[in-house]
Amino acid sequence: MSTYHTHQPLERAGLIWVVCLVKPQAEQRAAAELSRAGLVGWCPLVSERRYWRRKRVMRVIEKPLLPRYVLAGVEWRKGKQISTALECESVIRVLSMSEDGRAMQVPLRDIRRIRELLVAARNRNSGRIPEAISVGEVMLVSLSHGEEKEITVTAVERDGQRVKGLISMLGINAPVTVGASKLRRGAA
């Protein structure tokens, strides 16, 4: 499984997004049930590394970004109703925010932002360097204790997995080699 499913038509015209509360650990099953019911079911997934000490095994697992919640796209033009989501076995209810019980709609900009964050996380986890890093560019590098420092890129290695640069610590520019998963763009 990938971190997010590109085959889902997330920005189709006439699609209204709502949030469904689902049974525990049934997020992916609920998304599939919603899709079978004629809605667009989307369970955003993120990759996580897990280490099992007894087995001495490190594995990458996919888990829901929003535990117990699934996004459902409803097409009003095709006569689909939000109540269709409630007919799915794994769906408990559709979240509502208004006093009259109308479903809370998720703006399309939020759907796009979730997708952008998932793509960025997938690229970071795969060790890819963010696109178009150039020599002389200033980026942020995550240090082991959670702090971020600026790094000035001096070279990008051929395999695209590492960047060489200068990092300023204690007033001294020190040369470092950094893995791509530690880099990110950002305003300092």
C-alpha positions as CSV (number, residue, x, y, z in Angstrom):
1,M,0.0,0.0,0.0
2,S,1.1,3.5,-0.6
3,T,0.9,6.4,1.7
4,Y,-2.0,7.9,-0.2
5,H,-4.0,6.6,-3.0
6,T,-3.6,8.5,-6.3
7,H,-6.5,6.6,-7.9
8,Q,-9.0,8.4,-5.7
9,P,-10.7,11.3,-7.6
10,L,-10.4,13.7,-4.7
11,E,-11.2,16.9,-6.6
12,R,-14.1,15.9,-8.8
13,A,-16.6,18.6,-9.6
14,G,-19.7,18.5,-7.4
15,L,-18.1,16.5,-4.6
16,I,-18.9,17.5,-1.0
17,W,-16.6,16.1,1.7
18,V,-17.9,15.0,5.1
19,V,-16.3,13.1,8.0
20,C,-17.5,9.7,9.2
21,L,-16.8,8.2,12.6
22,V,-16.1,4.5,12.1
23,K,-15.7,1.4,14.2
24,P,-12.2,0.9,15.9
25,Q,-9.6,-0.3,13.4
26,A,-12.1,-0.4,10.5
27,E,-10.9,2.8,8.7
28,Q,-9.8,1.1,5.5
29,R,-12.8,-1.3,5.4
30,A,-15.1,1.7,5.9
31,A,-13.5,3.5,3.0
32,A,-14.0,0.5,0.8
33,E,-17.6,0.1,1.9
34,L,-18.3,3.8,1.1
35,S,-16.8,3.4,-2.3
36,R,-19.0,0.3,-3.0
37,A,-22.0,2.3,-1.9
38,G,-21.3,4.9,-4.6
39,L,-19.6,7.5,-2.5
40,V,-15.9,8.3,-2.5
41,G,-14.3,6.8,0.6
42,W,-10.8,8.1,1.5
43,C,-8.7,6.9,4.4
44,P,-5.4,8.8,4.3
45,L,-2.6,6.5,5.4
46,V,0.8,7.3,6.7
47,S,3.9,5.1,6.9
48,E,5.5,4.4,10.3
49,R,8.5,2.4,11.2
50,R,7.9,-0.1,14.0
51,Y,10.5,-2.2,15.8
52,W,9.6,-5.4,17.5
53,R,12.3,-6.2,20.1
54,R,11.4,-9.8,20.6
55,K,11.6,-10.6,16.9
56,R,14.4,-8.1,16.3
57,V,12.6,-6.9,13.2
58,M,12.0,-3.4,11.9
59,R,9.0,-3.0,9.6
60,V,7.2,-0.2,7.9
61,I,3.5,-0.3,8.5
62,E,0.7,1.8,7.1
63,K,-1.7,3.3,9.6
64,P,-4.6,5.8,9.3
65,L,-3.7,9.5,9.6
66,L,-7.0,10.0,11.4
67,P,-7.8,7.0,13.6
68,R,-11.5,6.2,13.7
69,Y,-12.3,8.7,11.0
70,V,-12.8,8.4,7.2
71,L,-13.5,11.1,4.7
72,A,-16.5,10.5,2.5
73,G,-17.1,12.4,-0.8
74,V,-20.8,12.7,-1.7
75,E,-21.9,13.7,-5.2
76,W,-25.1,15.7,-5.0
77,R,-25.6,15.8,-8.7
78,K,-25.9,12.0,-8.9
79,G,-28.6,12.0,-6.3
80,K,-26.4,10.5,-3.6
81,Q,-27.2,11.4,0.0
82,I,-25.1,11.5,3.1
83,S,-27.5,9.0,4.6
84,T,-26.0,6.4,2.2
85,A,-22.8,6.5,4.3
86,L,-24.9,5.5,7.4
87,E,-25.9,2.3,5.6
88,C,-22.3,1.1,5.6
89,E,-21.6,-1.5,8.3
90,S,-18.4,0.1,9.6
91,V,-19.7,3.6,9.7
92,I,-21.1,4.7,13.1
93,R,-22.2,8.2,12.2
94,V,-21.5,11.3,10.1
95,L,-20.2,14.2,12.1
96,S,-22.5,17.2,12.4
97,M,-21.8,20.6,13.6
98,S,-25.0,22.5,13.3
99,E,-28.0,22.5,15.7
100,D,-30.3,21.1,13.1
101,G,-28.0,18.1,12.6
102,R,-26.6,18.9,9.1
103,A,-23.3,17.3,8.3
104,M,-20.1,19.2,8.7
105,Q,-18.5,19.8,5.3
106,V,-14.8,19.7,4.9
107,P,-13.5,22.5,2.5
108,L,-11.7,21.3,-0.6
109,R,-8.6,23.3,0.5
110,D,-8.3,21.1,3.6
111,I,-8.5,17.9,1.4
112,R,-5.8,19.3,-0.8
113,R,-3.6,20.2,2.2
114,I,-4.0,16.7,3.7
115,R,-2.9,15.2,0.4
116,E,0.1,17.6,0.1
117,L,1.2,16.7,3.7
118,L,0.9,13.0,2.9
119,V,3.0,13.3,-0.3
120,A,5.6,15.3,1.6
121,A,5.7,12.7,4.3
122,R,6.0,9.9,1.7
123,N,8.9,11.7,0.0
124,R,10.6,12.3,3.4
125,N,10.2,8.7,4.4
126,S,11.5,7.4,1.1
127,G,14.7,9.4,1.6
128,R,14.2,11.5,-1.5
129,I,15.7,15.0,-1.5
130,P,13.0,17.6,-2.0
131,E,12.9,18.6,-5.6
132,A,15.3,21.1,-7.1
133,I,17.7,21.6,-4.3
134,S,20.5,23.8,-5.6
135,V,23.9,24.6,-4.3
136,G,23.9,27.7,-2.1
137,E,20.3,27.1,-1.0
138,V,19.6,27.4,2.7
139,M,17.4,24.6,4.2
140,L,16.4,23.4,7.6
141,V,17.9,20.2,9.0
142,S,16.4,18.3,12.0
143,L,18.8,17.4,14.7
144,S,18.5,14.3,16.9
145,H,17.2,16.3,19.9
146,G,14.4,17.9,17.9
147,E,16.0,21.2,17.2
148,E,16.3,22.6,13.7
149,K,19.3,24.4,12.3
150,E,20.0,26.1,8.9
151,I,22.3,24.3,6.5
152,T,23.8,26.0,3.4
153,V,23.9,23.4,0.6
154,T,27.4,23.0,-1.0
155,A,26.8,19.8,-3.0
156,V,24.2,17.1,-3.7
157,E,25.6,13.5,-3.9
158,R,24.9,11.6,-7.1
159,D,22.6,9.0,-5.5
160,G,20.3,11.8,-4.4
161,Q,20.1,10.5,-0.8
162,R,22.5,12.9,0.8
163,V,23.4,16.6,0.8
164,K,26.7,18.1,1.8
165,G,26.7,21.5,3.3
166,L,27.8,24.0,6.0
167,I,26.0,24.2,9.3
168,S,26.6,27.1,11.7
169,M,27.1,26.0,15.2
170,L,28.5,28.1,18.0
171,G,29.5,30.7,15.4
172,I,31.6,28.3,13.3
173,N,30.6,27.0,9.9
174,A,31.2,23.2,10.1
175,P,31.0,20.9,7.0
176,V,28.3,18.1,7.4
177,T,26.7,15.4,5.3
178,V,23.0,15.1,5.9
179,G,20.4,12.4,4.8
180,A,17.6,13.7,2.7
181,S,15.0,12.6,5.3
182,K,16.4,15.2,7.7
183,L,16.0,18.1,5.3
184,R,13.0,20.4,4.7
185,R,12.3,23.8,3.2
186,G,11.1,26.5,5.5
187,A,11.5,30.1,6.5
188,A,14.1,30.5,9.2
